[in-house]
Amino acid sequence: MPSEQDVSDRLDAREIDGEPFGTITAALDDLAPGESLLLINTFEPVPLYGVLDERGFAHDATRVDEEEWHVEITNSTAE
């Protein structure tokens, strides 16, 4: 699991009212190459993985408990 110091930013999707996709993609747009975002969610966001791959982001998911997933998303694009 990523440590808090390894990530550039964090986004807790549990705190987003409504559909979180736009907020997540906006946060990804702010990541410079090599920077990471820790996404916290109530489920593994499998539908997001294809979008991440298409946009050049690597991801590593960890199930923290029954209702909490942490996904470290790293901007893998070249500068």
MMTF fields as JSON, N, C-alpha, C and O atoms, coordinates in Angstrom:
{
  "mmtfVersion": "1.0.0",
  "mmtfProducer": "UNKNOWN",
  "numBonds": 315,
  "numAtoms": 316,
  "numGroups": 79,
  "numChains": 1,
  "numModels": 1,
  "chainsPerModel": [1],
  "groupsPerChain": [79],
  "chainIdList": ["A"],
  "bondAtomList": [4, 2, 8, 6, 12, 10, 16, 14, 20, 18, 24, 22, 28, 26, 32, 30, 36, 34, 40, 38, 44, 42, 48, 46, 52, 50, 56, 54, 60, 58, 64, 62, 68, 66, 72, 70, 76, 74, 80, 78, 84, 82, 88, 86, 92, 90, 96, 94, 100, 98, 104, 102, 108, 106, 112, 110, 116, 114, 120, 118, 124, 122, 128, 126, 132, 130, 136, 134, 140, 138, 144, 142, 148, 146, 152, 150, 156, 154, 160, 158, 164, 162, 168, 166, 172, 170, 176, 174, 180, 178, 184, 182, 188, 186, 192, 190, 196, 194, 200, 198, 204, 202, 208, 206, 212, 210, 216, 214, 220, 218, 224, 222, 228, 226, 232, 230, 236, 234, 240, 238, 244, 242, 248, 246, 252, 250, 256, 254, 260, 258, 264, 262, 268, 266, 272, 270, 276, 274, 280, 278, 284, 282, 288, 286, 292, 290, 296, 294, 300, 298, 304, 302, 308, 306, 312, 310],
  "bondOrderList": [1, 1, 1, 1, 1, 1, 1, 1, 1, 1, 1, 1, 1, 1, 1, 1, 1, 1, 1, 1, 1, 1, 1, 1, 1, 1, 1, 1, 1, 1, 1, 1, 1, 1, 1, 1, 1, 1, 1, 1, 1, 1, 1, 1, 1, 1, 1, 1, 1, 1, 1, 1, 1, 1, 1, 1, 1, 1, 1, 1, 1, 1, 1, 1, 1, 1, 1, 1, 1, 1, 1, 1, 1, 1, 1, 1, 1, 1],
  "groupList": [{"groupName": "MET", "atomNameList": ["N", "CA", "C", "O"], "elementList": ["N", "C", "C", "O"], "formalChargeList": [0, 0, 0, 0], "bondAtomList": [1, 0, 2, 1, 3, 2], "bondOrderList": [1, 1, 2], "singleLetterCode": "M", "chemCompType": "L-PEPTIDE LINKING"}, {"groupName": "PRO", "atomNameList": ["N", "CA", "C", "O"], "elementList": ["N", "C", "C", "O"], "formalChargeList": [0, 0, 0, 0], "bondAtomList": [1, 0, 2, 1, 3, 2], "bondOrderList": [1, 1, 2], "singleLetterCode": "P", "chemCompType": "L-PEPTIDE LINKING"}, {"groupName": "SER", "atomNameList": ["N", "CA", "C", "O"], "elementList": ["N", "C", "C", "O"], "formalChargeList": [0, 0, 0, 0], "bondAtomList": [1, 0, 2, 1, 3, 2], "bondOrderList": [1, 1, 2], "singleLetterCode": "S", "chemCompType": "L-PEPTIDE LINKING"}, {"groupName": "GLU", "atomNameList": ["N", "CA", "C", "O"], "elementList": ["N", "C", "C", "O"], "formalChargeList": [0, 0, 0, 0], "bondAtomList": [1, 0, 2, 1, 3, 2], "bondOrderList": [1, 1, 2], "singleLetterCode": "E", "chemCompType": "L-PEPTIDE LINKING"}, {"groupName": "GLN", "atomNameList": ["N", "CA", "C", "O"], "elementList": ["N", "C", "C", "O"], "formalChargeList": [0, 0, 0, 0], "bondAtomList": [1, 0, 2, 1, 3, 2], "bondOrderList": [1, 1, 2], "singleLetterCode": "Q", "chemCompType": "L-PEPTIDE LINKING"}, {"groupName": "ASP", "atomNameList": ["N", "CA", "C", "O"], "elementList": ["N", "C", "C", "O"], "formalChargeList": [0, 0, 0, 0], "bondAtomList": [1, 0, 2, 1, 3, 2], "bondOrderList": [1, 1, 2], "singleLetterCode": "D", "chemCompType": "L-PEPTIDE LINKING"}, {"groupName": "VAL", "atomNameList": ["N", "CA", "C", "O"], "elementList": ["N", "C", "C", "O"], "formalChargeList": [0, 0, 0, 0], "bondAtomList": [1, 0, 2, 1, 3, 2], "bondOrderList": [1, 1, 2], "singleLetterCode": "V", "chemCompType": "L-PEPTIDE LINKING"}, {"groupName": "ARG", "atomNameList": ["N", "CA", "C", "O"], "elementList": ["N", "C", "C", "O"], "formalChargeList": [0, 0, 0, 0], "bondAtomList": [1, 0, 2, 1, 3, 2], "bondOrderList": [1, 1, 2], "singleLetterCode": "R", "chemCompType": "L-PEPTIDE LINKING"}, {"groupName": "LEU", "atomNameList": ["N", "CA", "C", "O"], "elementList": ["N", "C", "C", "O"], "formalChargeList": [0, 0, 0, 0], "bondAtomList": [1, 0, 2, 1, 3, 2], "bondOrderList": [1, 1, 2], "singleLetterCode": "L", "chemCompType": "L-PEPTIDE LINKING"}, {"groupName": "ALA", "atomNameList": ["N", "CA", "C", "O"], "elementList": ["N", "C", "C", "O"], "formalChargeList": [0, 0, 0, 0], "bondAtomList": [1, 0, 2, 1, 3, 2], "bondOrderList": [1, 1, 2], "singleLetterCode": "A", "chemCompType": "L-PEPTIDE LINKING"}, {"groupName": "ILE", "atomNameList": ["N", "CA", "C", "O"], "elementList": ["N", "C", "C", "O"], "formalChargeList": [0, 0, 0, 0], "bondAtomList": [1, 0, 2, 1, 3, 2], "bondOrderList": [1, 1, 2], "singleLetterCode": "I", "chemCompType": "L-PEPTIDE LINKING"}, {"groupName": "GLY", "atomNameList": ["N", "CA", "C", "O"], "elementList": ["N", "C", "C", "O"], "formalChargeList": [0, 0, 0, 0], "bondAtomList": [1, 0, 2, 1, 3, 2], "bondOrderList": [1, 1, 2], "singleLetterCode": "G", "chemCompType": "PEPTIDE LINKING"}, {"groupName": "PHE", "atomNameList": ["N", "CA", "C", "O"], "elementList": ["N", "C", "C", "O"], "formalChargeList": [0, 0, 0, 0], "bondAtomList": [1, 0, 2, 1, 3, 2], "bondOrderList": [1, 1, 2], "singleLetterCode": "F", "chemCompType": "L-PEPTIDE LINKING"}, {"groupName": "THR", "atomNameList": ["N", "CA", "C", "O"], "elementList": ["N", "C", "C", "O"], "formalChargeList": [0, 0, 0, 0], "bondAtomList": [1, 0, 2, 1, 3, 2], "bondOrderList": [1, 1, 2], "singleLetterCode": "T", "chemCompType": "L-PEPTIDE LINKING"}, {"groupName": "ASN", "atomNameList": ["N", "CA", "C", "O"], "elementList": ["N", "C", "C", "O"], "formalChargeList": [0, 0, 0, 0], "bondAtomList": [1, 0, 2, 1, 3, 2], "bondOrderList": [1, 1, 2], "singleLetterCode": "N", "chemCompType": "L-PEPTIDE LINKING"}, {"groupName": "TYR", "atomNameList": ["N", "CA", "C", "O"], "elementList": ["N", "C", "C", "O"], "formalChargeList": [0, 0, 0, 0], "bondAtomList": [1, 0, 2, 1, 3, 2], "bondOrderList": [1, 1, 2], "singleLetterCode": "Y", "chemCompType": "L-PEPTIDE LINKING"}, {"groupName": "HIS", "atomNameList": ["N", "CA", "C", "O"], "elementList": ["N", "C", "C", "O"], "formalChargeList": [0, 0, 0, 0], "bondAtomList": [1, 0, 2, 1, 3, 2], "bondOrderList": [1, 1, 2], "singleLetterCode": "H", "chemCompType": "L-PEPTIDE LINKING"}, {"groupName": "TRP", "atomNameList": ["N", "CA", "C", "O"], "elementList": ["N", "C", "C", "O"], "formalChargeList": [0, 0, 0, 0], "bondAtomList": [1, 0, 2, 1, 3, 2], "bondOrderList": [1, 1, 2], "singleLetterCode": "W", "chemCompType": "L-PEPTIDE LINKING"}],
  "groupTypeList": [0, 1, 2, 3, 4, 5, 6, 2, 5, 7, 8, 5, 9, 7, 3, 10, 5, 11, 3, 1, 12, 11, 13, 10, 13, 9, 9, 8, 5, 5, 8, 9, 1, 11, 3, 2, 8, 8, 8, 10, 14, 13, 12, 3, 1, 6, 1, 8, 15, 11, 6, 8, 5, 3, 7, 11, 12, 9, 16, 5, 9, 13, 7, 6, 5, 3, 3, 3, 17, 16, 6, 3, 10, 13, 14, 2, 13, 9, 3],
  "groupIdList": [1, 2, 3, 4, 5, 6, 7, 8, 9, 10, 11, 12, 13, 14, 15, 16, 17, 18, 19, 20, 21, 22, 23, 24, 25, 26, 27, 28, 29, 30, 31, 32, 33, 34, 35, 36, 37, 38, 39, 40, 41, 42, 43, 44, 45, 46, 47, 48, 49, 50, 51, 52, 53, 54, 55, 56, 57, 58, 59, 60, 61, 62, 63, 64, 65, 66, 67, 68, 69, 70, 71, 72, 73, 74, 75, 76, 77, 78, 79],
  "secStructList": [7, 7, 7, 4, 4, 4, 7, 1, 3, 3, 3, 3, 4, 4, 4, 7, 1, 1, 7, 7, 2, 2, 2, 2, 2, 2, 2, 2, 2, 6, 7, 7, 6, 6, 7, 3, 3, 3, 3, 3, 3, 1, 1, 7, 7, 2, 2, 2, 2, 2, 2, 2, 2, 2, 2, 6, 3, 3, 3, 3, 3, 3, 3, 3, 3, 6, 6, 3, 3, 3, 3, 3, 3, 3, 3, 7, 7, 7, 7],
  "xCoordList": [0.851, 0.0, 0.894, 1.893, 0.55, 1.365, 1.294, 0.266, 2.403, 2.374, 1.988, 2.14, 1.493, 1.05, 2.167, 1.9, 3.413, 4.511, 4.9, 5.605, 4.453, 4.791, 3.893, 4.208, 2.794, 1.843, 1.882, 2.16, 1.594, 1.598, 0.291, 0.26, -0.786, -2.113, -2.981, -2.645, -4.097, -5.039, -6.45, -6.75, -7.31, -8.699, -9.556, -9.434, -10.416, -11.315, -12.659, -13.451, -12.903, -14.131, -15.365, -16.476, -15.2, -16.344, -16.945, -18.098, -16.175, -16.634, -17.269, -17.743, -17.276, -17.811, -19.303, -19.736, -20.083, -21.528, -21.84, -21.553, -22.412, -22.739, -21.631, -20.786, -21.648, -20.706, -19.296, -19.091, -18.313, -16.971, -16.05, -14.946, -16.469, -15.554, -14.943, -13.734, -15.738, -15.22, -14.21, -13.2, -14.465, -13.533, -12.227, -11.146, -12.335, -11.131, -10.299, -9.086, -10.932, -10.162, -9.56, -8.469, -10.248, -9.689, -8.442, -7.458, -8.486, -7.318, -6.156, -5.001, -6.451, -5.396, -4.757, -3.552, -5.569, -5.054, -4.022, -3.162, -4.098, -3.173, -1.856, -0.94, -1.746, -0.529, 0.54, 0.291, 1.71, 2.851, 3.43, 3.172, 4.206, 4.832, 5.598, 6.369, 5.367, 6.026, 5.271, 5.573, 4.293, 3.51, 2.403, 1.953, 1.975, 0.951, -0.212, -0.073, -1.365, -2.593, -3.052, -3.1, -3.387, -3.982, -5.494, -6.028, -6.181, -7.631, -8.177, -7.778, -9.081, -9.717, -11.17, -11.869, -11.613, -12.955, -13.579, -12.879, -14.898, -15.587, -15.543, -15.876, -15.136, -15.053, -13.854, -13.333, -13.42, -12.328, -12.873, -13.803, -12.311, -12.86, -12.38, -11.717, -12.721, -12.267, -12.591, -11.733, -13.783, -14.06, -13.079, -12.886, -12.475, -11.522, -10.194, -9.489, -9.849, -8.535, -8.272, -7.158, -9.281, -9.109, -8.813, -7.974, -9.503, -9.275, -7.855, -7.168, -7.425, -6.067, -5.027, -4.075, -5.209, -4.261, -4.196, -3.107, -5.344, -5.397, -4.694, -4.122, -4.739, -4.17, -2.728, -2.134, -2.157, -0.753, -0.519, 0.534, -1.486, -1.345, -1.211, -1.943, -0.277, -0.144, -0.992, -1.25, -1.424, -2.232, -1.911, -1.542, -2.06, -1.832, -2.914, -2.965, -3.785, -4.924, -4.677, -4.094, -5.134, -5.029, -6.363, -6.911, -6.869, -8.096, -7.694, -7.014, -8.117, -7.764, -8.67, -8.206, -9.96, -10.919, -12.128, -12.097, -13.175, -14.332, -14.941, -15.462, -14.881, -15.505, -14.528, -14.937, -13.245, -12.271, -11.159, -10.503, -10.97, -9.898, -9.021, -9.519, -7.713, -6.763, -6.151, -5.669, -6.17, -5.579, -4.549, -4.884, -3.293, -2.243, -2.156, -1.901, -2.369, -2.375, -1.187, -1.064, -0.318, 0.904, 0.891, 0.577, 1.236, 1.35, 2.632, 3.726, 2.496, 3.649, 4.053, 4.932, 3.426, 3.764, 5.127, 5.575, 5.776, 7.072, 6.856, 5.82, 7.837, 7.722, 7.797, 7.718],
  "yCoordList": [-1.182, 0.0, 1.241, 1.277, 2.256, 3.462, 4.182, 4.178, 4.797, 5.604, 7.026, 7.442, 7.753, 9.129, 9.979, 10.875, 9.715, 10.553, 10.23, 11.016, 9.08, 8.701, 9.351, 9.317, 9.935, 10.496, 12.026, 12.648, 12.611, 14.065, 14.673, 15.804, 13.903, 14.407, 13.221, 12.075, 13.495, 12.433, 12.925, 14.112, 11.985, 12.299, 11.198, 10.029, 11.577, 10.624, 10.701, 11.614, 9.723, 9.731, 9.528, 9.82, 9.039, 8.852, 10.193, 10.251, 11.264, 12.595, 13.383, 14.502, 12.8, 13.484, 13.205, 12.053, 14.27, 14.147, 13.878, 14.723, 12.739, 12.426, 11.641, 11.035, 11.66, 10.906, 11.478, 12.663, 10.662, 11.178, 11.236, 11.769, 10.703, 10.579, 11.912, 11.984, 12.957, 14.262, 14.82, 15.395, 14.658, 15.13, 14.351, 14.921, 13.039, 12.203, 12.597, 12.769, 12.744, 13.089, 14.495, 14.735, 15.415, 16.753, 16.679, 17.375, 15.84, 15.676, 15.054, 15.411, 14.131, 13.516, 14.535, 14.492, 15.453, 16.491, 17.371, 17.955, 17.47, 18.307, 17.609, 18.246, 16.31, 15.573, 15.757, 15.524, 16.168, 16.256, 14.852, 13.971, 14.628, 13.316, 12.898, 13.675, 11.664, 11.132, 11.358, 10.711, 12.261, 12.511, 11.471, 10.877, 11.266, 10.261, 10.849, 11.818, 10.227, 10.57, 9.326, 8.24, 9.473, 8.378, 8.562, 9.511, 7.644, 7.663, 6.699, 5.536, 7.182, 6.356, 6.185, 7.155, 4.923, 4.635, 3.503, 2.795, 3.329, 2.256, 0.933, -0.114, 0.971, -0.239, -0.107, 0.991, -1.224, -1.164, -0.553, -1.101, 0.573, 1.276, 0.689, 1.367, -0.566, -1.28, -0.517, -0.465, 0.076, 0.807, 1.96, 2.358, 2.481, 3.587, 3.126, 3.923, 1.857, 1.369, 1.513, 1.852, 1.261, 1.423, 2.874, 3.145, 3.79, 5.222, 5.598, 6.331, 5.097, 5.386, 4.877, 5.586, 3.641, 3.063, 3.896, 4.154, 4.316, 5.122, 6.465, 6.996, 7.015, 8.348, 8.306, 9.353, 7.109, 7.007, 7.02, 7.463, 6.541, 6.477, 5.024, 4.151, 4.779, 3.467, 3.466, 4.521, 2.287, 2.222, 0.962, -0.072, 1.076, -0.04, 0.017, 0.96, -1.0, -1.003, -1.921, -2.997, -1.472, -2.252, -2.184, -1.105, -3.348, -3.388, -3.236, -4.096, -2.143, -1.83, -2.577, -3.148, -2.572, -3.37, -3.617, -3.308, -4.165, -4.569, -3.433, -3.671, -2.212, -1.084, 0.041, 1.196, -0.28, 0.772, 0.232, -0.76, 0.915, 0.62, 1.855, 2.98, 1.643, 2.7, 2.379, 1.268, 3.344, 3.179, 4.274, 5.458, 3.87, 4.842, 4.96, 3.979, 6.165, 6.444, 7.353, 8.438, 6.898, 7.649, 8.078, 7.288, 9.336, 9.848, 9.299, 9.708, 8.367, 7.69, 8.307, 7.783, 9.405, 10.028, 10.699, 11.112, 10.802, 11.479, 12.984, 13.499, 13.666, 15.141, 15.799, 17.024],
  "zCoordList": [0.0, 0.0, 0.0, 0.717, -0.791, -0.808, 0.526, 1.204, 0.882, 2.1, 1.719, 0.571, 2.688, 2.432, 1.842, 1.041, 2.224, 1.744, 0.303, -0.33, -0.231, -1.591, -2.632, -3.822, -2.214, -3.161, -3.144, -2.118, -4.307, -4.437, -3.942, -3.456, -4.073, -3.702, -3.311, -3.608, -2.644, -2.308, -2.577, -2.448, -2.954, -3.249, -2.642, -3.009, -1.718, -1.083, -1.806, -1.573, -2.691, -3.499, -2.636, -3.08, -1.426, -0.519, -0.111, 0.314, -0.236, 0.168, -0.982, -0.784, -2.176, -3.351, -3.45, -3.412, -3.579, -3.719, -5.189, -6.037, -5.505, -6.888, -7.568, -6.91, -8.898, -9.722, -9.575, -9.836, -9.161, -8.901, -10.121, -10.017, -11.272, -12.41, -12.827, -13.051, -12.935, -13.35, -12.365, -12.772, -11.088, -10.061, -10.121, -9.97, -10.344, -10.439, -11.651, -11.533, -12.819, -14.016, -13.91, -14.427, -13.253, -13.048, -12.165, -12.415, -11.137, -10.262, -11.038, -10.81, -11.946, -12.76, -13.694, -13.939, -14.213, -15.115, -14.42, -15.079, -13.102, -12.339, -12.003, -11.483, -12.292, -11.954, -13.023, -14.206, -12.61, -13.513, -13.699, -12.879, -14.758, -14.934, -13.674, -13.11, -13.252, -12.067, -10.772, -9.769, -10.763, -9.553, -9.411, -10.391, -8.154, -7.87, -7.096, -6.348, -7.302, -6.594, -5.851, -6.428, -4.584, -3.829, -3.87, -3.295, -4.555, -4.64, -3.59, -3.542, -2.759, -1.74, -2.145, -2.438, -2.155, -2.648, -1.843, -1.119, -1.967, -1.247, -2.011, -1.455, -3.283, -4.106, -5.033, -5.233, -5.596, -6.565, -7.853, -8.445, -8.299, -9.461, -10.793, -11.578, -11.033, -12.226, -13.524, -14.405, -13.685, -14.928, -15.195, -16.344, -14.153, -14.303, -14.903, -15.523, -14.727, -15.144, -16.641, -17.043, -17.467, -18.911, -19.285, -20.144, -18.638, -18.87, -18.454, -19.165, -17.309, -16.837, -17.82, -18.147, -18.294, -19.255, -20.531, -21.044, -21.048, -22.272, -22.104, -23.057, -20.885, -20.641, -20.143, -19.886, -20.004, -19.608, -18.11, -17.651, -17.342, -15.893, -15.449, -15.916, -14.547, -13.924, -12.657, -12.079, -12.227, -11.01, -10.221, -10.779, -8.915, -8.013, -6.943, -6.153, -6.918, -6.002, -4.812, -4.944, -3.648, -2.417, -1.683, -1.458, -1.318, -0.512, 0.952, 1.51, 1.562, 2.943, 3.907, 4.893, 3.617, 4.38, 3.483, 2.292, 4.051, 3.256, 2.435, 1.345, 2.94, 2.241, 1.928, 1.801, 1.802, 1.489, 0.603, 0.921, -0.515, -1.463, -1.6, -1.606, -1.71, -2.016, -3.371, -3.592, -4.27, -5.582, -5.775, -5.82, -5.887, -6.188, -7.705, -8.404, -8.198, -9.623, -9.923, -9.355, -10.818, -11.119, -12.578, -13.469, -12.81, -14.185, -14.771, -14.384, -15.706, -16.315, -17.649, -18.334, -18.018, -19.293, -19.218, -18.148, -20.366, -20.428, -20.36, -20.78, -19.833, -19.719, -21.06, -21.152]
}
